Amino acid sequence: MARAVFVLTVLSFPGPLLGHIGSSTVFFEGSAGPYPVRVVVRPPGVIPGLAEISVRVQGEEGLRVSVLPVHAGAGLEGAPPADVARPVSGERDLFTAELWLMASGAYSVFVKVEGARGAGTAIVPLNAVATRRLEMDLGLGAILGGLGLLLFLGLLAIARAAAREGTLAPGTEPDARRNRMSWGVAGVAAAILIGGLYGGRVWWKSVDSEFRNDRLFSPIPVDARARIEGAQRILGIAVQWGVRRRPSPFIPDHGKLMHAFLVREPTLDGFAHIHPIRRENDRFEVPVPPLPGGTYRLYADVTLENGLAETLTTELMLPEPPAGDLQAKPYLEPDPDDSWAVSKPFPEAQIVPEGSGAGEGFAIHWTLDAPPVEGREVQLRFSVSGPGGKPAVLEPYMGMLGHAAVRRDDGSVFAHLHPVGTISMASQELFARKAKGAAPSSEGAAATGDPHAGHAMAHPDPTKPPSEVTFPFEFPRAGHYRIWVQAKSAGKVLTGVFDVDVLGGA
């Protein structure tokens, strides 16, 4: 029963996929040497499988684009030859290719661009896991079943005919004894065939069970509970590897071992972006910001030492803030990059293109050219204004011009976005170091201090102080979404809250 429930959950709900929930498409926006590129990878749901990749390059004509999938366990030495991406007809700067991902695990896709300005390579981390079990089409199953029955009856007819007439001279009619013997041989053949079919069924059920239990992706279980310590609410997060997953060390991403998000259910009016610290083994703690009590959904982004990036999720009850001595020494100091926002209940936040107030005279504005449509690439473009409505100068927030969290109202989709896309910067750095033969950095993908790093397409002029931030994304499903956009200006982390309806593909 437990296995059936698990498989049903995985198949009916996209679940905690690697890096996001309900959205497996990988986006990267940065540069390959001198060429600004935007890379979109749509991984397969089963492994082995074909991943679809598109590369948009800003530059001169006559470019050559090639893509190479490199498994973390094989390295460049064990990688196949690179595939040349084909130009898309009618598009000046778009290339496409399909990549076979033959084994589960972490991959890095090397995107190489060659042209008049030389050659450059971008590394895009990609997680290849089996997230679903393919079901046979009913019509195809009926056809194959009919053909199998025909083959079964044909084999019985061949066995009976061989026993009845195999040793007779041409033109000789079989007698009653041979007829009886032929039916006996046909019965023995039927028993052998049925035994073979039963053995095949047992073998297939064993293989299918092994796939479900060992190869079908299973999210890392996590338990989260809040408690009162003096005047603080402390959130404890315990990673529970269980029997299906081997423990793997975490590596820092943007200088943090874990990026956790709290979203109040079902109103979505409480939001926090916090950074728990490890206490012991895989137990983390973090003080809870001044959010109202209630039921919350936790999303915790982590990057594993093998290059995989995952989003762990669970539900928890958060008590109301305690009325303790606020002057007392806190049990745990908050991370200086922790941020939060309390907004109107969903769906009563600011509707685009109005601005979302971020406090102290700051506002975040969403520039939306057209309503977003499911399954189509979109640039989520936001600008920040300061007191008096003047453009605000954005500062690096954990090494990025901004962060965004996107959630569908029913929780089936959650994504943590950066201006460089949906990739884990820690994974990208890990694969880059492996490609150079260097050991993984103990610091992970820490903040570089350069707000334009890896974001050339959105900010072609790095000398101009930025007041705008963009996020490449693709809404996987139609429906109602809430978006929290975070940027930093004048030393303050600003959070804007937006609601939007995503249209269906038709």
N, C-alpha and C positions, 0 to 999 in steps of 0.2 A: 504493500500500500504506500509506503514512504517513497519508493522508487517511482510509482505511478504518479503520485502527487508532484514529485520533483520534475518529471518529464513533462507533465501537463503544464506546469508553471513555465518551464523554459519555452515550450512551443506556443503557448497562448499569449504570453507576455514577453516583449523583447528583453525584459529583465536587465540586470546589471551587466551590460556589455563592457568590454575593455575600454576604460577611459571615459565612457558615458553610459547613459541608460536610454535605450530605445533608439539610439542613433549611432550607427557603426561607421558612417562615412568619415574619412579622414581628410582634413583640409590643412594645407600648408601655404603660407604666403611669405615669400622672402626673396632670396636671390641665389642664383647659380653662377658664381663668379660675377662677371659684369652684367648679367642678364636678370632683370626682375622676373620672377616666375610665380605662378599660382598653380598648385598641384592639388588635384582632387582624386582620392583613391576610394573606390567602393569595393571593400573586401567581400569574398564569397561567404555564404552562410555555412558551407561545408568544406572540409579539408580532406584530400586535395580539391582545389577549385580554382576558378579563374577570377582574378581581381581586375576590375576595370579602372584604368588610370587615364586622366586627362591632364595635359600640361599646357597652360597658357603663358606665352613668353612675350614680353614687351621688348621689341628690338627690331633690327633690320630684317629684311627678307633673306631667304636662302639659308635658314638655320637648320641644323641637324640635331634632333633630340633623340636620346636613347635612354632606356630605363632598365635597371638591373635589380632584381630582388635578392637580398643577401640575408640568409637565415643566421640568427645570432649564434647558433651552435656550429655552423659550417664556416662562416667568415668569407672573405673575398676569395680565398683559395678554393673553396668548395662551391662557389656560385656558378650558375650556368652562364653562357654568353649573353650579353646584353641584347635586348630587343629594340629595334628601331621604331620609334613612334611615328605613326602616319599623320600627315597633315589632314585636317578636317576640311572637306570640300565647302567652299563658301566662307570659310573663316581664315582670316589672314594670319593669326598668331596662335591657333589652337591645334594641339597634337593629341593623338589618342593611341592607346595600346592596351593589350590584355596580358596579364602576367599569371603564370601558373604558380600557385603556392602549394608546394607538395607536402609540407610538414607543419604541424601545429607549432606555435611559439612566436617569439618576437622576430620580426623582419625589419630591415631597413631598405628602403627603395632609393637607389642611387639614380638621380635624374641628372643626366649630363647634357649640356647645351653647348654646341660648337657653332661658331660663326666668325664674322670678320674681326670681332674684338677678342678672339681667342676662345678658350673653352673654360667652362665652370661646372661645378657639380653641387647639387643640393641633396641633402640626406633627409629623407622623410620616414620617421618611425611608423611601423605598421604592425598591428597585432593580428595574427592568423590563428583563429580558433573556430571550432565547430560550435555554432550557436543554435543549430536546429537539425532536426532529423527529417530527411526528405521522405515524403509519403508518395506512394505510387498513385498515378492518376487512375481514377476508377475505370475510365474507358480503356486505357492501356492494360490495366489489370485484367479486364474481361477478355480482351483479345489474346493476351498471353495465356490466360487460363484455358480458353478454347483451344489454342494451338497445343498446349500441354496435354489436354485431354485427347486430342487427335493423335498426338505422338504416342501417348500411353496405349490407346487402342490399337494403333498401328504396330507397336512392338509386340503386343499380345497376338495379333494376327500373324505376324512373321514367325513367332515362336510356335504357334499351332500348326502353321503350314509346313514349317521345317520338320516338325515331328511326324506329321501325317504323310508327307509326300517326299521328304528329303532323300530317302534311299530307294524310292520306287523308280522303275524304268519308265521312260517317257510313254505316255498313253495308258499306263496301268492305273486302274481305279483303286483307292485305298479301301480295305475291308473294314468291318465293324470294329475289330480290335484296334486298328490304327486310329480310327476316329475317336474311340474312347481314350487311347493313349495321348492323342493330340490335345484333348480337353484337359487331361491331367497335367501335361506339360504347360499348357496355357495357364492353369491354376498356379503351378509352381512359379512361372514367370511373373504372374500378377503379384504373388506373395513377395518375390524378390524386389519387384519394382516398388511396391507399397512400402516394404522395409527401407529401400533406398530413399524414398520420398520422406518417410518419417525421420530417418537419420539426417537427411538434409535439413528438415525442419528444426530438429534439435540443434544441429550445428548453427543454423542461422539465428535461432533464438539466443544461443550462447554468444555469437558475434555481436548481435544487436544489444544484448545486455552489457557486454564489455564496452561497446561504444557509448551507451548511455551512462555507465558508471565511471569510465576511465577517460574517454575521449571527448564527450560532450562537455562543453565549458560549464564549469560550476563556479559561481561567484564565491569569493572568500566570505564566510559568515562573520558578522560583527555584532557585538552587543554594546549598547550605549545606555548609560543610566546617569541621572543627575542627582546630586546630593547637596546638602547644605553644609558649608564649612564657615562658621562665624557669620560674616556679612556677605559671603560669596556663595553663588551656586557653582558647583564644580561638575563638569561633564566628564565622566570616565568612559573611555572607548576601549573595548577589548577585542582584538583580532583573534578569531577562533578558526584556525586552519582546518581542523577536523581531519578525517581520514582520507579525503579525496584530494587534498592539496598538500604538497610539501612546503614547509615554512621556507620563506625566502627573505633575505634582508631587504629593507627599504633603502632607497637612496634619495637625497634631497632634490626637490624640484623647486626652482626659484628660492633656494635656500631653506626650504621647509620640508620636513619628512612627511607631513600630512597637511592637505588643504581641506578643511571641513566646512560644509555649508549646512545651516539650519533653516528650514522652511516650515512655517506654521501651517498646520492642516485644519480645515480645508480652505481657510480664508486667504492664505498666502500673504497675510499682512505683517508677519514677522520674518525677518531675514537676517542672517549673520554669515560672515565669511571669516572664519577663525582658524587658528593654527595650533593644534594640540602638540604637546611635547611628550616624548617617550619617558615613562617612569621606570618600567622594568619589562624586559622581554618585549611583548607586543601589546602592552597596555599604555594608553595615552591619556593625558588629562589636559583640560583647558578651562579657564574661568568663563562662565556664560555672560555675555553682555546684557545690558538692561532690556531684555525682551519680555513681553508679557508671557505668563504661564500658559500651558495648554499642550496639545499634542503636536509634535514636530516630526518632520522627516529629516534624517541625517543623510548627507551625501559626503563621503570622504574620499578624496582623490589621493592615490598613492602610486609611486613608481617602484617596481621591483628591480633587484640587482640584475635580473636577466633581461631587462629592457621592456618588460610588459608594464603597461599602465592600467590601473583599474579604478573603478568607482565603487566603493563599498557603501551599502545603504541599509538602514533599519529605521524603525519608528521608536520614539521615546516620549515619555511624559516629562514636561519641564514644569517644576513648581513655580509659584509666584516668587518674585524677588523677596529675600528675607529682610526683616526690619531690625537688623543687627547694628552694632557699633561701626559706623562707616569710617571712623578714625582709627580703628584697630588695624594692625598689620595684616595685610591680605594673606590668605593661605597660598595663593599662587598669583604671580604677576602676569597680566595679560601680555600677549605678543604685541609689539608696537604696530604691526600691520593688521591687527584685527579690526574689523569694521562691521557695522550693522545698520539696519534701517527698519523703522516701523511705519507702515504706510496704510492706505485705505484697503479694506477687504477686496478681494478679487470678485468681480471685475470692475472695480471702481477707481482704479489708478488713472494716471494721465493717459489719454488716448492720443496716439500719434496723429499729427506731428507736433502736438503741444509739448512744451517743456516740462520736465519733472523737477520740482524743487529739490535742491540738495543742501539747503541750509546756508545761513550767513550770506545771503545775497547771491549765492551760486545757483545755477540751473543747468541741467543737461537736456539737450534737444536732440530728437531723432529725425534725421533727414530721410524720408521714405519716398522714393520715386514712384512706387506702385505697390499695391498690396502683395505681400509674400504669398507664394504658391508652394504647396507641398512638392518635394522632390526636385526643386529648382534652386540653383545656386543664387545666393543673395549676399550683398554687402550691407551689413548692419552698420550704418554710419551715424556717429553721434558727435555733437559739438558741445563744448562747455563754455558758458558765459559767466563772468564774475559780476561783482557789484556794478550797477549802472548799465548792465547789459553788454559790457565790453567782452571780447573774446578772452578767455582765461588761458594762461600758459600752463600746459600740462607738464607734470613732473613724473619721473619713473615711479611706478608703484610695483614693487617687487620685480624690477627689471623690465616692466612693460608699460606702455602708455595707458593701458586699461585692462580690466577684466570684466567679463560678463557671464551671468548665469541665466540659462534659458530653461523654463519648465512648462510643460503642458499642464493644464488644470487638473487632469486626473492622475498626474505623476508618471504617466507612461513614457515621458521623454524628459530627460534632464541632461544638460550639457554645460560644461565650463569652458568658456571661449577666451582666447587671447588674440591680439592683433595678428600674430603669426599663424593662427589657425587653432585646430583642436589637438595638436600633437603635444606630447610631453617633451619639454625642453631637456629634461634630464636624460630621457631615452635618446634624443638626438645627439646630445653630447657624448653619451656612452658609445653609440655606434661610430661617431666621428673619431673618438679616441681609439677604438678597436681598429678602424680602417687605417689609422696611422701607426698602429702597433704599440700604442701607449696604454698604460694601465688606467682603469677607470678613476676619475677624480673623486676624492673623498668629499669634496665640497658640492658635487652635483652641479646642476645648472643654476648657479647662484646669480644674483642680479649683476648685470654688467654695468649698470649705470648709464647705458646708452639707450634712450627711449626710441631710437630709430633702428636699433639692431634687428636685422631680419625682417624689416617691414618697409622695404624700399618702395613697393607698389603704392602703398597708402600715403607715403610721405616722400615724394621724389626730391624734395629740397630740404635736406637735413639741417641747413643753416637757418631755416625759418622756424621760430618757436611754434610748436604745434598747439592747436586748441581743438583738434578733432581727432577722433580715434575710430577705426573701422574694424569689424570682425567678419571674416568669411564664414558662411554657414549655409546649411540647407535644412529647412524644416522637414523632418521625415514623414510627418503626418499632418493632415488638416486638423483644425480645431482652435481652441482658445489657449493662448500662451501668456505668461508673465515673464518679463525680462528685467533683471537687475543689472544695471550698468555702473561700473565703478571706475573712477579716475581720481587723480591726485593733483591738487593745485594749492599753492600757498601753504604747503605742508599739511593739508587736510585731505583725508580720503572722502570723496563725495560719492553718494549712491543715488542714482536715478531709477525710478520704477515705472515700467510701461506695460500696458496690456495691448495685445494685438490678436486679430483673428486671421488665421492662415487658411487660404482658400484651398479647395480640392484641386487635384490635377486637371480635371475636366474644365 
